Amino acid sequence: MPSLGELIAPRRMGRDFRWLLSSSWTSNLGDGIALAAAPLLIASLTDSAVLVAAGAMMQFLPWLLFGLLAGAVADHHDRRRLVMLANGLRAVIVGLLVVFLLTGQATVWIVLATAFLYGTAEVFADSAGSTLLPMVVKPADLGIGNARMQAGFLVANQLAGPPLGAFLFAVGSFWPFVLQVLCVSLAVLLISRISRTPVPEHPAADRGTKVHAIREGLRWLRHNAPVRTLVVIILVFNITWAAPWGVLVLYATEYLGMGPVGYGALTTASALGGFVAVFAFGWLEKRVSFATLMRVCLSCEVLMHLGFALTTSPVVAFAIMFGFGLYAFIWATISTTVRQRLVPMALQGRIASVNMVGVFGGLVIGQFIGGVLAQLFGLTAPWWFAFAGSAITLALVWRSISHIAAAKPVLDPDEVDRIRPEDEPGAGGMPLPD
């Protein structure tokens, strides 16, 4: 019988993968601790709902401001060193916050500034870090590799980190951030053990300014229909997903009458579903095609929105959330794997950053739409919007999913400079393939 270590990180995937996985899990634990502790700290320093909301906004604002730049930087420098540098800066930033807390000088503005600086460093760390897995494992192992990385996020960031952060905050406001500094610092040490990663080679046309590099990445994306369509799907489904999720706490506590404890249990049900998917993914990957899994996951998303729009039962809501966690984990693993297999190594950072800008941009748009709809038409209105929007999108991309899952890389890094501006499609936007 294989050991637990062999099950989590098979030996065939190499020592570098184990260092990368350990670093990712450790960093995710630190982020999970802050996920609960940071809002508690802000709420303890102000009673302004606007400032509390601003703390949450710091999670995605740096991605919208610096995401594309971070991807270009990751594609032109040693990615392992970039992750180490960015995580080192994160540890220093939180360390300074600890000093302010210990000396009693912390204010809500200092905490918000810390959150913004930390989030900015995280953008560069994540942009570079997302490119490392394809560099240390074979393409055939990307699926299981991404599943293990997603499992670390689920367990450390979503399950273990938040309750630990809340408990430590109750002991002392600075303690969760001390542990966060230790986690991020350990993540730097672990990733330093990975063999030196080469700086991606670029043709002469792609060695100009960062603005030029960003433009080259976007141009490649416009010409690659499978990856372009995948980014569009992720953007639209994040808009429809975020619309009801932005008011989920009100929906759960007021509409379903579950109370604060029930709301917390509802989010936990999602994490438990994802935990089940951790063990199921390897079996599914061997027996079910990616195209089928992608269609099933997106179909479940549509049905989930409909279920929440119709139900008034907390029990049904728990079941739906458990299913959401299960299929969302599978979708995230597959979509990441497909993108990494199709994107040339020299463009991994830029295309990953476009994807993340789409994710966070979708969250901003969706949360705004959901808030307006809930205010005007009631707490189930965002669910009906999400159901209709996701159903229409799925119908439009249903045929394209087969092309996405079966696509092969069509451009090597050396071919990037062959795409000329005059070759670009005349119409704006990103049309979906037939």
N, C-alpha and C positions, 0 to 999 in steps of 0.2 A: 504494500500500500504506500503510495507516495506521501511524503511529508507535507505538513501544512505550508511550508515555504515553497515547495515544489508546486503545490496547487495554486498558490497566489502568484508566484513569479517563476514559471518553468525555467529550468536551467538552460534550455535551448535558446532562450531569449537573451542570455548573456548577463554578465555582471553589471554592465553599464545600465541596463534596464532596471536592475534591482536598486542601484543607487538613485536613479531618477525617480522610481516609484517611492522609495523611502523619503526622498526630499519632498516630493509632492504631497504625500500624506502628512508629513510633519508640518509643512507650511499651511495646509488646509486646516489642521487642528488649531493653529494660531489664529487663522482667519475666522474659524467657527467660534472661538472664544470671544473675539471682538464683535462678532455678529450680534451677540446678546449684550455684551458689556458696553459697547459704544452707545447704543440708544439709551441704555439705563443711565449712563454718565451724563449725556446731554439732557435727559429729562430731569436729572437731579440738579442741574445748573440753571434751568429755565422752565417756565411754564408756558412759553410761547409755542403754539402748534406749528407756526411757520418755521421756527428754528429747529424744532424736532424733525419736521419734514425735510429741512435742508440737510440734516445729517444723513438721512436716507438717500437724498439726491446725490451726495458725494460718492456713492457707490458707482453711479453710471456717468456722471458728468465728465470725469477725466477720459473715459473711453470716447465720448463724443468729441472732445477737444483734441486729444493726442493719439487716438487709436491708429489712424492711418500713418502718422509719423513714426510711431513705435514699430509698426510692421516693417517700414522701410529701413529703420535702424537695425532691426533684427536680421534682415536679409543681407546686410553689408558688413556685419561684424561677427566676432566669435560669440555665438549664441550662448554657450555655457557661461562665459565670462560676463555677458550681459545679465543673465539671470542672477549670478552671484552678486554683481554690483547693485542691481536694482533691489534685491532682497536685503543686501547689506544696508542700503539707504532706508529701507522700510524699518529695519531694526533700530537704526539711529533715530528715526523720526518718532517711533513709539517710545524709545528710551527717553527722549526729551520730554514727551508727555508725562511719563512717570515722574520725572524730576519736578515738573510743575505741580503734579498731584501731591507729591510728598512734601513740597514746600508750601502748599496751600495757595498757590498762585494761579491755578487753573481757572479759566473762564470758558464760557460757552464758545466764544470766538476763537480761543486757542484750540479747543477741541475740534471745531469745524475746520480750522486751518490745517490741523494735524490730519484730519480725515481726507482732506483734499490732496495734501502732499503725499500721504500714504497711498491713496488711490491712484495718483499719477505714477508713482514708482511701481505700483502693482500692474498698471497697464503695460509698462515696458518689460516687467518680469514675465507676465503671462504671454505677451506677444512672442518673446524669445523662447519661453519655455514650451509653447505649443509646437515649436518646430523640432524639438529634440527627439521626441519619440520616433518619427520617421528616420532619424539619423542613427538610432541605436538598435532598431529591430528590423527584421525583414518585412516586406509588404504583406506577406501572408500572416504575420503575427500582429498586424496593426489592430485588428478587431479585438483580440484578447487583451492587447496592451492598453487600448483605450478603455476597455471595460474595467480593467484593474485601476486605471487612473480615475475613472468616474466613481468607482467604488470607494476610493479614498476620499473623494469629495463628499460623497453621500454620508459615509460613516463619521469622518472627522469633522467636516464642515457643518453638516446638517443635523447629525444625531448626537455626537459626543461633545462637540465644541460649545454650542449654545447653552446647554444646562450647566456645563462646567464654568463657563464665563459668568452666568448669572449667580451661581453659588459663590464664586470667588469675589464678585462685586459686593455681595452681601457681607463678606468677611472684611473687605477693605477695597475702596474704589480703585486703588492702584494695582492690586494683586493680579487681576486678569491680564493687565497690560504687561506686567513683569513676565508672566508666563508666555505671552504672545511674543515678546522680544526673544525669549529663550528658544521658542519653537522656530521662529524665522531664522535665527542665528544658526541653529542646528541644521536647518534646511540648506543654508549656504555651505556648511561643512560637508554635508552629504553629497551635494551636487558637484562639489569640487573634486570628488573621487572619480567622477566620470572621465574617461579618456578625453584628451583634448579634441574638441570638435572643429573641423576645418571651416574656415570662412568660405561661404558659397562663392563660386566663381561666377563672374558676370561678363557678358560681352561689353565691348567698349561703349555701346550706346546706352548701357544701363549703369554707367559709373559716374553720372553727373550729380546734380544736386538731389536732395531728398525729395523735393517737389517733383523732379523728373522721374525719380524712382517710383514714387506713388503713382504717377501718371502711367508708367509702364505696367504696373500691377493692375490698375483698373482697365487698361487696354487689353491685357491678357484675359481678364475676366469677361470682358464684353465679347471676346471671340471664342470663349469656351462655354458652349451652351449648357452642358450638364452642371458644371460648378455654378454658373450664373443662375440657373434655375433653382439650384439648391439654396443659394443665398436668398433668392426671392421668397422661396417657401418659408425659410426660417424667419425672415423679416415679417411676412404677413401673419404667420402663425404666432409670432411673439406679440403682435398688435392685438390679435383676437384673444390670446391667452391673458395678456396683461389687463385688458379691459375689466373682466370680472375679478381678477386677482387683486387689483388695487383696492377693491371694496369687500374683499373676502371676509375681513374681520367683522364688518357690519352685517354682511349676509349671514354669517354663522351665528353671531350673538343676537341679532335682532330678528331676522327673518326666520331662522331655524330655532331660535331660542335656546342655543347651546351654552351660552355664557362664556366667559374667558377661558375656563378650563377646557370646555368642549372645543373651543377654537384651537387651543394648543394641541389637543388630541387629534384634531382634524389634520393639522399639518404633520403631526407625527405619523399618521396613517400613510401619508404620501411617502415619507422616508422609509417606512417598513415595506411598502410595495417595491421601492427601488432596491431595497436590500435583498428581496427575493429574486429580483432580476439579475443581481450580481452573480448568483449561482446558476441561473438559467441561461445566461447569454451564451456561454460556450457550447451548450447543447443545441441551442437554437441556431447558432452560426453554422454548425455542421449539417443541419437538417433542413433549414428553411432558407430560401434565397433572400438576399438583401432587398430586392424589389418587393417581394411579398411582405417582408417585415416592415418596410417603410410604409406601404399602403395600409397595413393593419394598424400601425401606430397612429398614423394621421386620421384614419377612420375612427379609432378609439377617442381621439381628441375631439372630433366632431360630436360623437355620441355623449362624451362626458359633459360638454357644454349643454346639450339638450337635456341630459339627466338632471343637472343642477337647476336648469330653468323650470323643470316640471315638478321636482320633488319638494316635499315639505317635511321629510323624515330625516332626522339625524343619522339613523342607521344606514339608510341608503346613501347619504352623503359620505359616511365613513367608507363604504364599499367603493364608491366612485373614486374617492381620493386614494385609496389603496391601489386601485387599477391605474390611476394616473401616474403614481410613482413608478409602477412597474413598466408601463409602456414608454414613459418619458425617459427613463434610464436607457432603454433599448434604443430609442430614437436618437438620443444624444450620442451614444456610442457609435451607431451606424453612420450617422451624418458626418461625424468627425472623421471616421475611418475612410469613408468614401472621398471626402475632400482631400485628405492627406495622400491618398493613393493617386489622385488625379493631378495634383498640383506639383509642378517641378520644384525640386529642392530649393532652388534659388529664389522662389517666389512664395515659399511657405509662410513666411512672416507677414507679407503684405496681404495675401488672400485671407489668412486667418484673422487679421485685424479688420478687414472689410466685413467679414462674417460677424465679428464681435460688435462692430459699430452698428450693424444691422440688428443684432440682438438687443443692444441697449437703446438704440433709436426706437425699435419697436416697443420696448417697455415704456418709454416716455410717452409715445403717441397713444398707446393702448390705455395706459393709466389715466391720461387726460380724457379720452373718450369715455372710459368707464365711469369716471367721476361725474361727468356731465350727464350721461344717460341715467345713472342712479339717482341723481338729484332731480331730474325732470320726470322720469317715468317709473321709478321704484327700483328696488334692489335686484330684481330678476332681469331687468332690461339689459344690463351688460352681458348676461349669459345668452340671451336671445341674439344680441349682436354678434357675440363670439360664435354661436352655432351657425348663423347665416353666413358670416364672413368666412369661417373655416370650411364650411360645406362647399361654398362657391369656389374657393381656392383649390380645394381638393379635386373638384370636378375638372377644373381647368388644367391641373398638372398630372392627372391620373395616368395618362399615356406616357408623359415625360419621365415618370419615375423609373420605368424600365430602362430608358436610355441613360439615366443618371447612374443606376446601379451597375449597368453592364459596360459603362464607358471605360476607355483606356486613355492613358496620358497621350495627348496629341502634340504637345509642344515641349521640347527639351529646353533647358536654360539658354542654350546657344541660339535658339530660334526666336527668343523674345525680341531681339533687335530687328528681326525681319518684318515685324508688324509695323506698318507705316500708318501715319494719321490718315492718309487718303484712302487706306483700305478699310477704315472703320465704317460701320453701318451709318447711313445718313440719318436715320430716325433716332430720336433721343430715347432714353429709358433702356430697359433690359427686357426685350421681348422673350416670351417663352417659346421653346422649340415645339414643333408638332409632335 
